[in-house]
Amino acid sequence: MEKAASFLSSLLLGGGGGDEGPAAATVKSLLVYPIKSCRGISVPQAPVTSTGFRWDRQWAVVNAKGRAYTQRVEPTMALVQVEMPPEAFDEDWKPTPDSYLVVRAPGMDSLKVPLAAERTTLDDVSVWEWSGSAYDEGDEAAEWFSTYFGKPSRLVQFKQESEIRPTNLDYAQGYKITFADCFPFLIASQGSLDALNEILKEPVPMNRFRPNILVDGCHPYSEDLWKNIKINKLAFQGVKLCNRCKVPTINQDNGILGTEPTETMLTFRSDEVLRPGHKNKRQVYFGQNLVCKEALSAWGKGQIIKVGDPVYVLQAFPSLNEAPA
């Protein structure tokens, strides 16, 4: 048993267990989702802020009561494409009067949302349990989204100057997010997706799982047990296995809801199978939620992650039964 545990540890820790040893994985892709539940942007680098990657879930579309839409209720959000200036992901970039968030969707003219405009405030905006104020992006954006969804809708931006939305306090205290569901970052591995696709009748792409950090070079589902990792000198903590809602069953190319991959994942990625020592809730898991420890202190230069960065696993959970979920 001791030899087996030691071998497992060496796999998870990349053989070295820190910056001095080999990396456990490499950053393959970085993905930012500017508008909650809409398509993501693949970027070569992403500045890390106190609420996650810069621009990630900075905007949300809300209904007439100020409640944020998600793909769970509006699956055609999967078809809404978002573009930002490439330089928006440089560390020190600031919007100019000519900087825009560009939004496109099937059957719609493109929408250009100024990134440096004066905006009014919309009160009583809500995402899950949180409610507060947000910037209203104006009538043109409201008309665009109202037409697309066929009901009154508005585009809002998180008001970081005055609003604080904490992460799930049961798992990570002191951290904050914008319009993300619960945590600032989600990490997943290409190996995990490849292993899943080997047993699916029809393979699915990674966009079903909407990670922020996609890594490669590690064993399938290694990221489940990553407790403390380091990427480009930034310290991340794995705080909760990501239990999946129905979004992974929505085809991101056409917005159509199905049953896979969740139906297959229930057979080997459910809490009943992975965490038999805990009360089972019929959840399935894919990926790990992270917080960045530097978010709790003053921010300095160089707090950025790039594609190709090595990932060092400094500490791993002993087993899935002991990993938070």
C-alpha positions in Angstrom: 0.0 0.0 0.0 2.8 2.4 0.9 4.5 1.8 -2.4 1.3 2.3 -4.3 0.6 5.6 -2.5 4.1 6.8 -3.2 3.8 6.0 -6.9 0.4 7.8 -7.1 2.0 10.8 -5.3 4.9 10.9 -7.8 2.5 10.9 -10.7 0.4 13.7 -9.3 3.3 15.8 -8.2 5.1 15.5 -11.5 7.9 13.6 -9.9 9.4 16.6 -8.1 6.8 18.3 -6.0 7.7 21.9 -6.7 9.5 24.4 -8.9 12.7 22.4 -8.6 11.2 19.2 -10.0 9.5 18.4 -13.3 6.2 20.0 -14.1 3.1 17.9 -13.7 1.4 19.4 -16.8 1.6 22.4 -19.2 -1.0 25.1 -19.9 -2.5 24.2 -23.2 -5.3 26.8 -23.5 -6.6 29.8 -21.6 -10.3 30.7 -21.9 -12.1 33.8 -20.8 -15.9 34.1 -20.9 -16.6 37.9 -21.0 -20.4 37.5 -20.9 -21.7 34.9 -18.5 -22.9 31.7 -20.3 -21.9 32.9 -23.8 -19.0 31.6 -25.8 -15.5 31.9 -24.6 -12.4 33.5 -26.0 -9.2 31.5 -26.3 -6.3 33.8 -25.5 -2.5 33.4 -25.5 -2.2 35.0 -22.0 -4.5 36.1 -19.3 -3.9 38.6 -16.5 -4.9 37.3 -13.1 -7.0 39.7 -11.0 -8.6 39.6 -7.6 -11.8 38.1 -9.1 -10.3 35.7 -11.7 -9.0 36.3 -15.2 -9.4 39.9 -16.4 -12.7 40.2 -18.2 -14.0 36.8 -17.2 -17.7 36.8 -16.5 -17.5 40.6 -16.3 -20.9 40.9 -18.1 -24.2 39.2 -17.7 -27.6 39.3 -19.6 -30.5 39.8 -17.2 -34.3 39.5 -17.6 -36.9 42.2 -16.7 -36.5 41.4 -13.0 -32.6 41.7 -13.2 -32.0 37.9 -12.9 -29.0 36.7 -14.9 -29.6 34.2 -17.7 -27.6 31.1 -18.0 -27.5 28.3 -20.6 -29.5 26.1 -18.1 -32.6 28.2 -19.0 -31.4 29.8 -22.3 -29.3 27.2 -24.2 -29.1 29.5 -27.2 -26.6 31.6 -25.2 -24.1 29.0 -26.5 -24.4 30.6 -29.9 -23.6 34.2 -28.8 -20.0 34.9 -29.8 -17.9 37.6 -28.0 -14.8 39.4 -29.3 -12.5 41.8 -27.5 -9.5 43.7 -28.6 -6.5 41.3 -28.5 -4.6 43.9 -26.5 -7.3 43.7 -23.8 -5.4 40.8 -22.4 -2.1 42.7 -22.0 -1.3 43.3 -18.4 -1.4 47.1 -18.4 -4.0 47.7 -21.1 -6.7 50.3 -20.6 -9.8 50.8 -22.8 -9.9 53.8 -25.2 -12.9 55.5 -26.8 -12.4 53.2 -29.8 -12.4 50.0 -27.7 -15.4 47.7 -28.0 -16.9 44.4 -26.9 -18.3 43.0 -30.1 -21.2 40.5 -29.9 -22.5 38.3 -32.7 -25.2 35.7 -33.0 -27.0 33.8 -35.8 -29.6 36.0 -37.6 -28.4 39.2 -35.8 -26.4 42.2 -36.8 -23.2 42.6 -34.7 -23.4 44.6 -31.5 -20.6 47.0 -30.5 -20.5 47.8 -26.8 -18.1 50.6 -25.9 -15.6 49.6 -23.2 -14.9 53.2 -22.1 -18.3 54.8 -22.1 -20.2 56.5 -19.3 -23.0 54.2 -18.0 -25.9 54.3 -15.6 -26.4 51.9 -12.7 -29.1 49.2 -12.7 -30.1 48.1 -9.2 -31.4 44.7 -8.1 -29.3 42.6 -10.4 -29.0 39.0 -9.2 -27.0 35.9 -9.8 -28.0 32.9 -7.8 -27.9 34.0 -4.1 -26.2 37.3 -4.7 -27.9 40.6 -5.6 -26.5 44.1 -6.0 -26.0 46.9 -8.5 -24.4 46.7 -12.0 -23.6 49.0 -14.9 -26.3 49.1 -17.5 -24.8 48.9 -21.0 -27.6 50.9 -22.6 -30.7 50.6 -24.7 -29.0 49.5 -27.9 -27.5 46.4 -26.2 -30.8 45.9 -24.4 -32.7 45.9 -27.7 -30.2 43.5 -29.3 -30.5 40.9 -26.5 -34.3 41.4 -26.2 -34.6 40.7 -29.9 -32.4 37.6 -29.7 -34.1 36.1 -26.7 -37.6 37.3 -27.6 -38.2 38.9 -24.3 -37.1 42.0 -22.3 -33.4 41.7 -21.6 -30.5 43.9 -20.7 -26.7 43.6 -20.7 -25.0 44.6 -17.5 -21.4 44.8 -16.3 -20.3 44.0 -12.8 -19.7 47.1 -10.7 -16.4 46.3 -9.0 -16.0 49.8 -7.5 -18.8 49.2 -5.1 -19.9 45.6 -5.2 -18.4 42.5 -3.6 -19.6 39.0 -4.4 -17.9 36.4 -2.3 -17.1 32.9 -3.3 -18.9 29.9 -1.7 -17.8 30.5 1.9 -18.1 26.8 2.7 -15.0 26.2 0.5 -13.0 29.4 0.1 -13.3 32.3 2.5 -12.0 35.8 1.7 -12.1 35.4 -2.1 -14.4 37.1 -4.5 -15.9 36.8 -8.0 -17.9 38.8 -10.5 -20.7 36.9 -12.4 -19.1 33.4 -12.3 -21.2 30.7 -10.7 -19.2 30.1 -7.5 -15.4 30.4 -7.9 -12.8 32.4 -9.9 -11.2 29.6 -11.9 -11.9 26.2 -13.3 -9.1 23.9 -14.4 -9.4 20.7 -16.5 -7.0 18.5 -18.4 -6.9 17.3 -22.0 -6.2 13.8 -20.6 -9.5 13.8 -18.8 -11.4 14.7 -21.9 -9.5 12.1 -24.0 -10.3 9.4 -21.4 -14.0 10.4 -21.4 -14.2 10.4 -25.2 -12.7 6.9 -25.4 -15.9 5.6 -23.9 -18.5 8.0 -25.3 -20.4 6.9 -28.5 -19.9 10.4 -29.8 -16.9 12.4 -28.6 -17.5 15.9 -27.1 -15.2 18.9 -27.3 -13.8 20.6 -24.2 -16.2 23.6 -24.7 -18.9 21.5 -23.1 -17.1 21.9 -19.8 -16.1 25.6 -20.1 -12.8 25.6 -18.2 -10.6 28.7 -17.7 -7.3 26.7 -17.6 -6.9 23.7 -19.9 -3.7 21.7 -19.2 -2.1 18.8 -21.0 0.5 16.2 -20.2 -0.9 14.7 -17.0 -2.8 11.5 -16.4 -6.6 11.6 -16.8 -8.4 13.2 -13.9 -5.1 14.0 -12.1 -6.5 17.5 -11.5 -9.1 16.0 -9.1 -6.5 15.7 -6.4 -4.5 18.9 -7.0 -4.6 20.8 -3.7 -1.8 23.4 -4.2 -0.4 24.2 -7.6 1.9 26.9 -9.0 1.7 28.5 -12.5 4.2 31.2 -13.3 4.9 31.9 -9.6 1.2 32.3 -8.8 -0.2 29.9 -6.1 -3.5 28.3 -6.8 -5.5 26.2 -4.4 -8.0 23.5 -5.4 -11.1 24.2 -3.3 -13.8 22.0 -4.8 -14.4 19.3 -7.4 -16.6 20.8 -10.1 -20.0 19.1 -10.0 -21.6 19.5 -13.3 -25.1 20.9 -14.1 -26.8 20.2 -17.5 -24.6 22.7 -19.5 -22.2 19.9 -20.6 -25.2 18.2 -22.3 -25.8 21.3 -24.4 -24.2 21.2 -27.9 -22.2 24.5 -28.0 -22.4 24.6 -31.8 -26.2 24.5 -32.1 -27.6 25.1 -28.6 -29.5 21.8 -28.5 -29.9 19.9 -25.2 -29.0 16.2 -25.1 -28.2 13.6 -22.4 -24.5 13.0 -23.0 -21.9 13.1 -21.6 -23.7 13.2 -18.2 -25.5 9.9 -18.8 -22.2 8.1 -19.3 -20.3 10.0 -16.6 -22.9 8.9 -14.0 -21.5 5.4 -14.4 -17.9 6.3 -13.4 -17.7 10.0 -12.4 -20.5 10.2 -9.9 -20.1 10.9 -6.2 -21.5 7.4 -5.6 -18.5 5.9 -7.5 -15.8 8.4 -6.6 -16.7 9.4 -3.1 -18.4 6.4 -1.5 -17.6 7.7 2.0 -19.9 10.7 1.5 -23.6 11.1 1.2 -24.4 10.6 -2.5 -26.3 13.3 -4.4 -26.2 11.9 -7.9 -23.6 14.5 -9.0 -21.0 14.0 -11.7 -17.6 15.7 -11.5 -15.3 17.1 -14.2 -12.5 19.6 -13.4 -11.4 21.4 -10.2 -12.4 24.8 -9.0 -9.5 27.0 -8.0 -8.7 30.2 -6.1 -5.5 32.2 -6.5 -3.8 33.0 -3.1 -2.3 36.2 -4.4 -5.9 37.6 -4.6 -5.8 38.0 -0.8 -2.8 40.3 -0.9 -1.6 43.4 -2.8 -1.2 42.9 -6.6 2.1 43.4 -8.3 3.5 43.2 -11.8 3.8 40.0 -13.7 0.6 38.3 -12.4 -0.3 36.7 -15.7 -0.6 33.2 -17.0 0.5 32.2 -20.6 -0.1 29.2 -22.8 2.9 27.0 -22.4 3.5 27.7 -18.8 4.4 24.7 -16.7 2.1 23.6 -13.9 3.7 22.4 -10.7 1.7 20.4 -8.2 3.0 21.2 -4.7 0.4 19.2 -2.7 -2.3 16.7 -3.5 -5.3 15.4 -1.7 -4.7 11.8 -0.5 -7.9 10.5 -2.2 -11.1 11.7 -3.7 -12.9 10.9 -0.4 -10.8 13.6 1.2 -11.0 16.1 -1.7 -13.7 18.8 -1.1 -16.8 18.5 -3.3 
